[in-house]
Amino acid sequence: MDRVTGSRKRIAVGGIAMSFVLAVVIGISGVIAPGGGAALAASTTLTIIDGEVRVSHDGGPFELAHDGAVLGPGDVIRTAAGSRAVLTYFEGSTVAIEPSSELAIDEAHGSPDGSTVVVMTQNLGRTWHVVTKLIGGGSRYEVRTPAATASVRGTAFEVGVERAASGEVTTRLSTTEGLVAAAARATPADPQPEPVVVAAGFQTSARSSERKPEAPTLAPEPERKITVVVGNANSLVVDPLGRANGLKDGRLVLQTPGAQLTRLAGTLQITLPGLPDGKLSTVVQRAADLSSSIDVPVITTVHEKGKPPVLVQDTVRAAESVAGVEVKKSAGDAAPELRAVGDEEKKDLRRGKVAAQPTLPRSAVSRPGLGEARILSNIAEERRAGGVRADGPFAPGFVRPLPFPEAPNPGAQQREEARRQDEERKTGFEASAAEQLQKAAEQAGSAAHDAQENAQSGERRANQERARAEAAAQAAEAARQRAITQAAQAASAAQRRAAEEAAQRAEDEKKAAEATRLKAEQEAKRKAEEAAKAEAAKKAAKDLEEKARREAEELRKREQELKERGGGNTPRPDKNT
């Protein structure tokens, strides 16, 4: 079994203890400004996973990059927000570049003695490194950022660089496999800073204003972890963001940060942490033999913090090459939703993008020029004065001197190195075969036991849910009957109340009308009496007027008679007479 997990700590420790042939430097760099020089042909391949990626060549302006571009020393890669890319170096190491990141290639070359050198500067963002186990005493793999230096051999780790508004730069380092020794940047005052060891499952951080990284602490568990078991050793699992993980043509592919792979007897187990909601695809590359007519099982398990795991089994049928599942977060404490996608959906599943293995260069091409020349000079001077010390594998001075020592017989050295590696692999395989097989059997038994417990637990939950549903249905029926009765009673009572209120209103209106009628009669009687009185007064006034007129007429007549008889001035009678 070939495990690409933290279980290789023992092998990594042994390799590091014997010789420090691989260095990952996490140091300070200022403004990225590549120096001059010719680019190394066929040294590094750029694979664009998604979005917009730009590249600056030889210090020139950033231009849109194309998928499959060949890069070399002096080139700077910049990803936009939401964009992702992967660098594949000539010696097989890969760097997954996450969104809003900037990474420069300083050196990428091999030497006649078989050693290889990869040096880069990370100015911003997040990168995920999967480093191959290199040969040759002068091999190095370096990443420079503003705050620390680290040394590893054959490991997987993540580097994040954040810049605050104040100018403070923080570098965060977490290890998934192997060991990393992190130290502050070398300076003239402190050319051999003391490192701290970051084992698999641990993390540390360093600030540009401090001289030592923090003590390593346990890395937090991801909110979600998805495990996919594929019954074919040459398969890729592509996460919702398009990053591929697995084996392609026998070559390890891990593009999702923190991904781990275990291989056993033609089966792959791929663990992917921190994935978002979306669809995962499993792509099977079939060999031209009997396996092409066999269905390939795919088992996907989703674990989320504080929630029960959920599992779904799918199959890549013989006539197909891809299967997929979709995962969604559920509300509350409910398990996440997980389903196998349908045949129509499979047409749109992502197949993953993996670069071909670049060729190994024969000549060394170096392009430092990133950061201050004085600091780089100090680092080089430090290495020339250093060397492996006898007081511990990660003690100061652990980096091999530069330039690389010339081998008196490169061919013999390479053959000796290959023989030693073959013996080491054979011894390691023989020593750990029984243990690995036992662990695999335990894992398979544990998986079967978990599946059985999950099935039994699911059955119990289903029975409980069914019983609760029946009780709820009965309660709902009883509530419905009560509601009907109460509604009928409520309707009768309402009708009675409405009738009583209507009768009361009618009675009140009747009383009001009677009162109004009586009042109107009284008013009409009063008006009639007043009219009668007025009529009587009018008649009396008319009679009096008529009487006065007659009397006046009679007086005029007597006065006329007197005048006619010649009576002279006859005095007017007193009007009171």
Order of alpha helices (4+ residues) and beta strands (2+ residues): beta-alpha-beta-beta-beta-beta-beta-beta-beta-beta-beta-beta-beta-beta-beta-beta-beta-beta-beta-beta-beta-beta-beta-beta-beta-beta-beta-beta-beta-beta-beta-alpha-alpha-alpha
